[in-house]
Amino acid sequence: MAKFAHISALLLAAAPLTASAAATDISFSGNVRDVITVTPERNTGLDAVYVLYSLDGVSIDYATSSPSVNWLRYSNLGGGFAEAAPGVERTASGFRLTAPEGDTGYIIEDGDRRTYFWLTDYSAHRMTLSGVTVNTEESDCDRTALDIAGTADAIHFFTINGRQETLERQITIEYNQQSWPDGATDFETSLINFYIPELVHTVHLVPPVYCSTYFTITGDRFLQHWGEALRAESDFFQPTAVDCRTTAEQQGSGDTGGEGEEKDPSNQTGGDNTSGLGGSAPADISFRSFTTDAVIHHEWQMATDPDFENITYRFNERDLDFTFMEQGVTYVRYVGSNADGSCQTYGDVYEVQIGDSELRCPNAFSPGASEGVNDEWKVSYRSLVEFECWIFDRYGHQLFHFTDPSKGWDGKYKGKLVKSGVYYYVIQARGADGRKYKKSGDINIINYKQTATPGTNPVE
């Protein structure tokens, strides 16, 4: 079975084509198409590889003023086993080889000068192509198999030292593919072109294809040069392979709450899972999935273990907004599948860690004394999923009530600052770890006119 073709390697291996001879003293006559010159690597010892449409009626002329030259031919054994080439004639401008042989190497010895080249008869290796289909039996979630009806054997040549080399035919497979380029925010569809060197297998494998497309086979580069390129196109292909990318974003400071007010959880205490998601409950996290075309079924899974052996929640949604309310670690991942569930794709595993609950209450603040410094009474908290606070004066009159622990009391009642003195709070709350809080205590309002000294505010 053929392996996936690698476009970069094949492009590097393919030597350039030209329609002129590598040496100006070599020319061809009797050819029905341009002679293609391939410039091989220097370590082959060859000046050129000449590819001819056909050798019927072709002769090769070598221009020289020397009275004699030694014209040799060699096979796969290399130049060390060269023998005299038959059919060499003297001409007015040099010497002519009247009956050149295909798939043969030639050496022209002209005094101290040596010319080395290989002659390829394309008619002995002519490509045929009649169709291409997707082989569904050989295809799976990790590869797409193509049945290419045609022939194109490997075209070899041999170096001066008898080393076998291959002329790349550059038979092109073209199709649309979905991929996620660096810096992209979603899958993008682009046209893919890569080369296969020959047609020697019924089935050719390409990487999994994620979008609807046609497969087009074109070739080879020699026929392309002569204007006779062959082309075959498959029926419209519907993919079964799937792929995905996912993101997770946690709402933080400045996000809008359910009542349209902005949250400012700056009074949350430390201990958050700073290396990942979660921290203090309630933690609002938005999970998003981006998928290729064949993904039909969407599911977000939550589990107590990273291997998802104990799945606690399943959500059949493409995107998920979830509020984490319970203390502990939860693992979250996305799973997408095609229509019949034969191919699945998995997103990243996200670890959401919610810490233990905590609630601490200050007993003094100084509204109106110095703006922005200790002018609001706020609790310090972590992972509270239920919260309710009442503030009273010493006569039992309720002055303020709030249910969001990130909020606080600015020391005002009916829009005006209350007098300095002692006030009282009552709090009922529940943590993500199930802990219940019932707290009450004093609040001392100190209306100093000078700036309070940092670090002197008493905290319970």
N, C-alpha and C positions, 0 to 999 in steps of 0.2 A: 504494500500500500504506500502510495506516495506521501511524503510529508508535506506540511504547509510550505508553500513557496515564500521566500523572503525577498521582498522587492529590492532592498538595498544591496544584498549580496549579488543578485542577478544583474542589477544595473552595473555594478562594478566589474563583473566578469565579462560583460558584453563589450567587445572591442568595437571601435567606431567603423562605420561603413563609408567608403568613398567610391566614386565612379571612375577615378583615374588610377593609373598604375603607380605603384610605390616608387619605381625607378623609371626615369624618363627614357632609358635606353631599352625598355621592354614595352612591346605593344602587341595587340591582338587584332586579328582580322578574321572575317567569316562568322563572327558571333552575331546572333539575332537580337540580343539585349546588351545593355551596358555590362561591362565586366565590373563586378563589385570587389573593391579592395578592402580587406580587413587588416588593420595594423595590429599585429600580435605583440605580446610583451617582449621586451628585449632579451629576457633569459631564454626565449625559445630558439634564439639564433637565426630566426627568419626575418627577412626584409618585408615579406608580405604573405598574406593568404589570399589567393584570387578565387572568387566564386563565379562560375559561368553558368548561365541559364541552361546551356547544352554545349557539348563539345563537338557536335556534328559539324564538319566542315571548318573547324577552327584551327588556326595555326598561330604560332607565337614567334615574333621577330625580336631579335636582340641586335641592337645597333652598336657597331664597333668598327674601328679602323684596323684592328689586329688581323693578321693574316689567318690566324686559327684560334679557336676556342675549344675547350673541353666541356661538352654538355652532358651532365650526369643525371640520373634519376635514382630516387631511393624510396623505400617502403617504410613500414612501421619499425624496421630494424634501425633506422637512423642513417645519417650521412656516412658513417663509418663503413657501411655496406653498400654504398652507391655503386652503380654500374653505368656503362655508357648508354645514353638515350638514343634509340633508333629514330631515323627519319629526320636527321639534321641536314640542311642544305645551305650552301653558300649563296648569299644575295649581294646585290650591289651595295647595300648599306650595312651588311653584317652577316648574320646567320638566322636561319628559320627552322623551327621545329614544326614539321608538317603534320604529325599525328600525335598530339599530346594526349596523355592518359589522365583520367580523373582520379581523384583521391591518391595522388602521387606527389612526392616532393622532387624538386629539381635544383641542381647546383650548376651554375655557369662559372667555369674557371677561365678567366681572361687575363693571362699573365699573373701578376700578383693580386689581381682583384677577384673577389668571390661574390657572387650573387646567389642568395638562397630564397626559395619561395615554395609554397605548397599550392597545388591546383585542385580545386573541388568542383566536381560536376554535379550541379544542383539537380539535374534531371534524374540522377540516381537516388536522390533523397527528397523528391518533391512532396510537399505537404498536401494532404487531402483533408477536407472537413465537410461533413454533411449535417451535423446537428449537435445540440447539447441539451441535456435534460438533467433535472435534479433527481438524484438517486435517493429516494426517501428511506429505503431499507438500510442504506449505509450511513445516512445522516443521523445525527442525534443532537443533544443539547449543546455539545462542545465543538461540533464541526458540521460543515455542509459538504456533501459529496456530489460531484458532478460527473455524469457520464458524457464524455466527449467522443462523438463518433467521428473518427478520422485517424490519420496516420502521419507521423512526423518523427522519424527515427533520429537518434543523436548523430550529428555530423562531426566526425572526429578529424583531427589532423595530427601529425607527428613532428616533433621538434628535430633539430639536427642530431640530438642525442637519443632520439627514439622514444621520447616521452610523449604519452598521449595527451592531447588537449581537445577541448570541445568548443565548437562554434555555437554560441548562443543563438537560438532561433528567435527568442523574444516573442513567443506566442502569448497574446494578451488576454487576460480574464478581466472583464469590466463589470462592475455592479455597484448598486447603491448600498451604503452601510451607515448605521448609526453608531456614533462614538461620543466620548466625553473628552474633548480636548482640554489641555491645561488651561485653567482660568475660566472654563465655561460654567454656566449656571444651569444648563440643561443639555440633554442629548441633542446632537446635531447630525443631520444627514449630509453625507458627501459622497462623491463619486470615487470609487476605489479602482485603481489599475495596478495589476502586478503581472509579472511574467512567469511562465513555466518554460523550461528549456526544451521540452520535447513532448510528444504524445506517445508514451509507451505503455501506459496503464489505461484501462477502461475508466477507472474512477480516479478523479483528482480531488484532493481535499483542500478546502479553504476554511479559514476560521469561521465560527458561527456567525450567521447573517441575521441581523435583528430587525430589518425592515423589509417591506414589500419591494420587489425589484425584478428586473430581467437580468439574466446572465448572458453576456455577449463575449464570444470568443473570436478573436481576430488574429490573423497571422499569415505567414511569419514575417520577419523583418526583411527577408530577401524578396519575397513576393510583394511586400509593401513597396520596396524600392523600385521594382519593375512595374508597379501599377496594377498588380494582379492579386492583391491581398484577398484572402478568403475570410468569410464572416458567417457566424451562426449565432442565433439568439434563442434562448429558452422561452418556454411559456412563462406567464406571470407567476412569480414565486411569492407565496405567503409564508412568513417565517413562523417557526415554533420556538426557536431559541429566545431567551429573555435575559435582560440585564437591568440593573438599577443602581441608583445612587440615593443616599438619604442625608438629611440634615436634622439637627435638633437645636432649637434656640429657646433659651429660658428668658422669661420676662423678668426684668430687673427694675432698678430704680428709675422712676420716670414713666413706667408703663401705666396705662390707664386702667383703673379698676372697673368693676362691674357697675358702679354708681356714677361713672363718668368723671370721677375725681382721680387725680394723679397720686400714685403710691410713692411714698418716700420711706423705704424701710431702713433708713440710716440708723435707727435705734435697735436694729437686730444685733444680737451679740455674736461673737466669733464662733468658730467651730464648723463653718460651712465646708462643704466638699469643694475646695477651691480648684482641685485638679480636674473636676468634671462637673456634672449637673447635679442639681438638688440643693442641699444646704438646709435652710430653714423652711419648714412647712407653714402655710401652703405654698408649694412651688409649681408655678404654671409654666409648662414646657410645650412648645409647638414642634411636632415631628412632621417632616415633609418627605415625600418620596418622589423621585423622578425615574421614569421607566421607559423602556423601549416599546415598540409598537405592539408586540405580541403579548404583553402583560395584560391579562383580563381580570384576574382575581387579585385583590389586595388584602393584606392582613398585617396588622401590628400586633405583636405578641409581647406580653410582660411575664417575667418569670422570676423566681427566687434564686436561680442559679445561672451562671453564664453559659451553660450548655443547653439551657432551655428544656431540661428534663421535667421540671415542675412548672408548667405554664399556668399562671393564675388568671390572666385575662387575654381575650382575643377580641380585636376590633376589626370588622370587615370594612375598612375605610382606606382610601388612598393617603389621606393626611389625617393627623390626629392631634387634637389639643387636649391636654390632660393636666389635671391638678393633683399633685401628689400630696396626700394628707397623712400618710402613715410613716412612722419612724422605721428605718431600716434601709436595705439596699434592694433596688429593683432593677432588673435588666430588661432592656427594651430593644426590639429589632423589628425590621420590616421583612415580610416574605411576599414575593409576587410570583404568580404562575401563569402559564398560558391557558388556553381555553379548556383543554382536556386534562390539565394538571401534570402533563408528562415532563415539563421543564419548570424548574423553580430557580429563583434568584433571591439572594439574601443581602440585606443591607448591613451596615455597621451595627455592632452591638454597643448600646449606650448604657452606661452605669449611672443610675440616679440614686444618690445617697442622701437620705433625710436624717438629720441628727436628732439627738434627744431634745426634749422641750426644756425651756427655762423661762422664768419670769421674775424680774426684780423691779422694785418700785422706789423711786427717789422720794425724799420727804421734804424737799424744799426747792423753790425756784423764785426768780425775781423778775416778773413781767414788768415792763416799763422802765426798768433801771438802765439797761444798756442793750440796745436793739441787736438782736442776733446772738446774744450771750445769755444762756440760761433763762430765756424768756418764755419757755413752753414746758409744761409738765408732761413728760412722756416716759412710759415704762421701757425697760430693756427686756428684750424677749428673743426667743428662738423657738421655731416649730410649734406655734400655737395655731390650732385649727378652729377653735371656738374662743371668742373673747367678748366680754361685756363689762363696761366700767361705768359707775355712777359717782358723781362728785357732789357733796353736800356742804352746806355751811353748818355752823355749830348749832343752829336751830332745827336742823334736819330738812331744810329746803333743798331740793335738787337744783343744782346750778348747771350741770353739764352731763351728757351721756354720749358714749361712743362705743362702736363695736369693732373698730379696726385698730389693732395694736400698733400699727405704724403711725396712727394719728396721736394727737395729744390735746391738752387743755391750755389755752392761751391766757388763762386768768381772767377771762371776761364773762360777764353775765348780762344778757340783753344788750350786748355791744359795748359795755363799759367795763373797765378794769375794776375788780373788786378791791376792797381795802386789804391792807396787810393784816396777817393774823393766821389763825389755824383753821384749816378746812379738812375734810375727810373724804376718803375714797373707799369704794367697795368694788371688788373685782371677782368675777367668776370666769374661769377659762378651762380649756382642755387642750392638752398637748397631743402631737402626732403619735407619741408613744403611749397614749391612753391616760397619762397622768392628769388628775383634776386639780385645779387651783381654786382656792377660796381665800382671798386676801382682803384685808382692810387696814387702814392706817391713817396717819396724819399727813397733811400737806401744809407746810409753812410757807406763806407768801411773804417775801422780804422785798419791799419796794425801796431798795437803796437807790440813791440818785447817782452815786459814783459807780464806776465799773467794778464788778465783783472780781476778787482775786481768783485766778484759775486754780482749780483743784480743791477749793474749799467747800464745794457743795456737798452736803452729807447725802449719802446713799444708803438705803437699808441693806 
